Amino acid sequence: TDQDGGTALRLAADRGHAGVVKELVANGAVNQPDQDGYTVLHRAALNGHAGIVKELVTNGADVNQPDNYGNKVLHLAAYNGHADVIKELVANGVDINQTDKCGDTVLHIAARNGYLHVIRELVANEADVNQPNEDGDTPLDLAAFWDYYV
């Protein structure tokens, strides 16, 4: 473990080393968070490593564990526009309409950032386009506010 709570498993997930992750998963705690509350699954999703996300989920990683800021794995994938990670998580039963601590769904995040490819994936998987966040904004409201045409 390094000074930030990082493990060899976390570093391998960060850098997309699927073979190393596969070897370490058998010997490591996949749900152990670092100082920011990120697990290796959070890191893999944030960095767009869909294959590693699949490996971790298959080996018991908690897809609903929030980080210290209330973000779940699905939200972190959306922040960086990783539709392939979102697709993998949804295929493994993650609630596509789950909210973060501000009431934003993944569709809110994608709409706010103009990620049309993510929006298409989410809508194809029945994301609720009319769900308001804590401010009362729907994903469509956010897309219009930020001048994204979806």
Secondary structure, 3 states (H helix, E strand, C coil): CCCCCCCHHHHHHHHCCHHHHHHHHCCCCCCCCCCCCCCHHHHHHHCCCHHHHHHHHHCCCCCCCCCCCCCCHHHHHHHCCCHHHHHHHHHCCCCCCCCCCCCCCHHHHHHHHCCHHHHHHHHHCCCCCCCCCCCCCCHHHHHHHCCCCC
